[in-house]
Amino acid sequence: MQAALDKQKRVPYYEQCASVVLKAIKAGQYKVGEFLPSERELSRRFEVSRLTLRKGLADLVRKGVLESVPGAGNRVVMKPGGAVKSRLIGCVMNRQAGVRTLSPYYADVFGGLEAGLTDSGYALVFSSVKSGDLWAASGAVRIRTAAIIAGCAGVLLIGGLPDELANLYRKKGVAVVLIDRVGPRNVPCVHPDNHAGAFELAHYLVGLGHRRVAFLGAPEDPVVEARLGGLKKALGEAGGTFQAKDFIHGNYEIQPAHEAMKAYLGRNRHRLPTAVMAVNDEAAIGALRAIRESGLRVPDDISVAGFDDIAWASHTVPPLTTVRIPREEMGRAAARAVVVQLEGGPAVPAATVLHTALVVRASCARPLR
C-alpha cells in the first residue's frame, strides 16, 4: 500500500484514502476476513488525520468492502478482484388501502429484522405497495415494482404479496425471503404455525365449555384459512361443527373489525355465540369495543380471544386471551436466511416454522348459558 497520498490532486484526501485501500484489497494484499492496519497506523502512512482517514474507511463500509468491528478495527468482506456488493436489504409489504401506519405486529418483526441485519453488517430499507399497483393490464407483475429495491442485494417480502413478485426478484438475481407466509417451493420462508396455534386456542375455548364459537376474520388468505382451520378442528374433535353464518367478515384492523362485529351482533341479538375468536389481536380489540357498545359484557356474555399477543393485548379491558407469536425472532430468522443466501454457509431451509404459545387472560371464561 502506498505510503502517502498525492496532495497535488484535486481529490479529497478521504476519497484518496478509500481508493488506495480498495486497490490494495483488489490486489490481494488483504484477504477476506483479515483486518486492515489500525487507523493510527494508516493515518501515519497516508499523512492525514485520523478523522479524514475514518471518513474514507466509512465510505468503504457503506459500499460493503469493509465492516467495522467495534473494538477490533476494519475487516475486509469483499473478495479480491470482486465487485463491491450492496449491503442494502429491501423490505416490501402490502399496504392496505387507507392504512398509513405500521401495525404493532409488524413493528416487532421489523425490530428483529433490523437487529439481525445490523449485526451482519447490512442496512434495511423499507417500501410498501398497494395491491392495485402490482399488476399491469396484461395480468403480469409490473416490472417497475422491482425498482423499489433497486441496488439491494436481497429483498424480504412480507404478508400478502403475490408469488409472481418473489419469482420476479429471483430471476433478477436478488436473494428473496418471505416473511409471515408460505410461497413458491424455491423461495425460503419464515412463518408462525398458525394452524397449531389456533387449534390450541380453540381447544382451550372448547375445554371451557364453548360449542358455538364465531370467527371474526378477514378477506380469505392462507393465514385466515389456517387459523379458521384450527378452530374447525377443535370443534370437530368435541363433536361440534363451525357454522358458516358465524364467519364474521371483518379485517385485520380495529375499525373494520369493529364495524363487522357490531353488524353481526345486530343480526344475531337473539342467537349470540358464547365466544368469538378473532383472526388477530387488533380485530379482537375491535370486537371488544363493539360488544361493549351493544350493552354486552366480556366474558360474562361473550368470551373474546385474539391472536399474535401484541403489546396492546395485555392492556385491553378485560386483558385479552391470545396466542403469542415470537415476532422479533421471526424477523431475526428472516435476516439470517437472507444473509446466508448472500454470504454462503449452511443451506437455507425451505421453511422456518415458529412455534406459538397460548396466553390465557381474563377475556375468556366458562359460558353462563
Residue pairs with C-beta under 8 A, 6 or more apart in sequence:
1 20
1 21
1 24
1 29
1 45
2 20
3 45
3 46
4 45
4 46
4 47
5 13
5 16
5 17
5 20
5 46
5 47
5 48
6 16
7 13
9 16
13 46
13 48
13 52
13 56
14 48
14 52
14 53
14 55
14 56
14 59
15 56
15 59
16 46
16 56
17 42
17 46
17 48
17 52
17 53
17 55
17 56
17 57
18 56
18 57
18 59
18 60
20 46
21 36
21 42
21 56
21 57
21 60
21 65
21 66
22 60
22 65
24 30
25 65
25 76
25 78
25 80
26 80
26 81
26 82
27 80
28 80
28 81
30 36
30 76
31 76
31 80
32 76
32 77
32 78
32 79
32 80
33 75
33 76
34 75
34 76
35 69
35 72
35 73
35 74
35 75
35 76
36 42
36 57
36 66
36 73
36 74
36 75
36 76
37 45
38 73
39 50
39 53
39 54
39 57
39 73
39 74
40 50
42 53
42 57
43 49
43 50
43 52
43 53
46 53
57 66
57 68
57 74
58 68
60 66
60 74
61 67
61 68
61 74
61 121
62 87
63 84
63 87
64 77
64 78
64 84
64 85
64 86
64 87
64 121
65 76
65 77
65 78
65 84
66 74
66 75
66 76
66 77
66 78
67 74
67 75
67 77
67 121
68 74
69 75
77 121
78 84
78 85
85 153
85 342
86 151
86 152
86 153
87 121
87 122
87 123
87 153
88 122
88 123
88 124
88 125
88 151
88 152
88 153
89 117
89 122
89 123
89 124
89 125
89 152
89 153
89 154
89 155
89 156
89 335
89 338
90 125
90 126
90 127
90 148
90 149
90 152
90 154
90 155
90 156
91 110
91 113
91 124
91 125
91 126
91 127
91 155
91 156
91 158
92 126
92 127
92 128
92 129
92 148
92 149
92 155
92 156
92 157
92 158
92 161
92 165
93 106
93 126
93 128
93 129
93 157
93 158
93 159
93 161
94 128
94 129
94 130
94 131
94 158
94 159
94 160
94 161
95 128
95 129
95 130
96 251
96 252
96 253
97 130
99 253
102 110
103 252
103 253
103 282
103 310
104 310
104 311
104 312
105 280
105 281
105 282
105 308
105 310
105 325
105 327
106 158
106 327
108 310
108 327
108 328
108 331
109 158
109 179
109 180
109 327
109 328
109 330
109 331
110 124
110 126
110 331
111 328
111 331
112 327
112 328
112 329
112 330
112 331
112 332
112 333
112 334
112 335
113 124
113 156
113 331
113 332
113 334
113 335
114 124
114 331
115 328
115 331
115 332
115 335
116 331
116 332
116 333
116 334
116 335
116 336
116 339
117 123
117 124
117 335
117 338
117 339
118 124
119 335
120 335
120 339
120 343
122 153
122 335
122 339
125 149
125 152
127 148
127 149
129 145
129 148
129 161
131 160
133 142
133 145
134 141
134 142
134 145
134 161
134 162
134 165
135 141
135 142
136 142
140 164
141 162
141 164
141 165
141 168
143 168
145 165
145 168
146 168
146 169
146 172
149 155
149 169
149 174
152 174
153 174
153 175
153 342
154 174
154 175
154 176
154 177
154 338
154 339
154 341
154 342
155 169
155 174
155 175
155 176
155 177
155 338
156 176
156 177
156 178
156 179
156 334
156 338
157 165
157 166
157 169
157 176
157 177
157 178
157 179
157 183
158 178
158 179
158 180
158 181
159 179
159 180
159 181
160 181
160 221
161 181
163 183
163 184
163 187
166 176
166 178
166 183
166 184
166 187
167 184
167 187
169 176
170 176
170 186
170 187
175 338
175 341
175 342
176 187
176 188
176 338
177 187
177 188
177 189
177 190
177 334
177 337
177 338
177 341
178 187
178 188
178 189
178 190
178 191
179 189
179 190
179 191
179 330
179 331
179 334
180 190
180 191
180 192
180 223
180 330
181 189
181 191
181 222
181 223
182 189
182 191
182 222
182 351
183 189
185 350
188 337
188 341
188 348
188 349
188 350
188 351
188 352
189 350
189 351
189 352
190 330
190 333
190 334
190 337
190 351
190 352
190 354
191 330
191 351
191 352
191 353
191 354
192 325
192 326
192 330
192 353
192 354
192 355
192 356
193 353
193 354
193 355
193 356
194 222
194 223
194 226
194 227
194 230
194 307
194 356
195 226
195 227
195 229
195 230
195 233
196 230
196 355
196 356
197 227
197 230
197 307
197 323
197 325
197 356
197 357
197 358
198 226
198 227
198 228
198 229
198 230
198 231
198 277
198 307
198 323
199 230
199 231
199 233
199 234
200 230
200 323
200 356
200 358
201 230
201 277
201 305
201 307
201 321
201 322
201 323
201 358
202 213
202 230
202 231
202 233
202 234
202 235
202 277
203 234
203 237
204 321
204 358
204 360
204 364
205 213
205 234
205 275
205 277
205 303
205 305
205 364
206 234
206 235
206 237
206 238
206 240
208 275
208 303
208 364
208 365
208 366
208 367
209 274
209 366
209 367
210 273
210 274
210 275
210 303
210 367
211 235
211 238
211 240
211 274
212 240
212 243
212 246
212 273
212 274
212 275
213 231
213 235
213 242
213 246
213 273
213 274
213 275
213 276
213 277
214 246
214 247
214 248
214 264
214 273
214 275
214 276
214 277
215 227
215 228
215 231
215 242
215 246
215 247
215 248
215 276
215 277
215 278
215 279
216 248
216 250
216 257
216 260
216 261
216 276
216 277
216 278
216 279
216 283
216 284
216 286
216 287
217 224
217 227
217 228
217 247
217 248
217 249
217 250
217 279
217 283
218 224
218 250
218 251
218 252
218 279
218 283
219 249
219 251
223 279
224 279
227 277
227 279
227 307
228 242
228 247
231 242
231 277
232 241
232 242
235 241
235 242
246 273
248 260
248 261
248 264
248 276
249 260
250 256
250 257
250 259
250 260
250 261
250 278
250 279
250 283
250 286
251 257
251 260
251 283
252 279
252 280
252 282
252 283
253 282
253 283
253 286
254 282
254 283
254 285
254 286
254 289
255 286
256 286
257 278
257 282
257 283
257 284
257 285
257 286
257 287
258 286
258 287
258 289
258 290
259 286
259 290
260 286
261 276
261 286
261 287
261 290
261 291
262 290
262 293
262 294
265 272
265 290
265 291
265 294
265 296
266 294
272 296
272 301
272 302
273 302
274 302
274 303
274 367
274 369
275 302
275 303
275 304
275 305
275 364
275 367
276 284
276 287
276 291
276 302
276 303
276 304
276 305
277 305
277 307
278 284
278 286
278 287
278 304
278 305
278 306
278 307
279 307
280 306
280 307
280 308
281 306
281 307
281 308
281 309
281 310
281 312
281 313
281 320
281 322
282 306
282 310
282 312
283 306
284 304
284 305
284 306
284 307
284 313
284 316
284 320
284 322
284 363
285 306
285 312
285 316
285 320
287 304
288 298
288 304
288 316
288 317
288 320
288 363
291 297
291 298
291 301
291 302
291 304
292 298
296 302
298 304
298 318
298 363
299 318
299 362
299 363
299 364
299 365
300 365
300 368
301 368
303 321
303 363
303 364
303 365
303 367
304 320
304 321
304 363
304 364
305 320
305 321
305 322
305 363
305 364
306 313
306 320
306 321
306 322
306 323
307 322
307 323
307 325
308 322
308 323
308 324
308 325
308 327
309 322
309 323
309 324
309 325
309 359
313 319
313 320
313 322
313 359
313 361
314 320
314 361
316 363
318 361
318 362
318 363
319 361
319 362
319 363
320 361
320 363
321 358
321 359
321 360
321 361
321 362
321 363
321 364
322 359
322 361
323 356
323 357
323 358
323 359
324 356
324 357
324 358
324 359
325 354
325 356
326 354
326 355
326 356
329 354
330 354
333 352
333 354
337 348
337 349
337 352
340 346
340 348
341 348
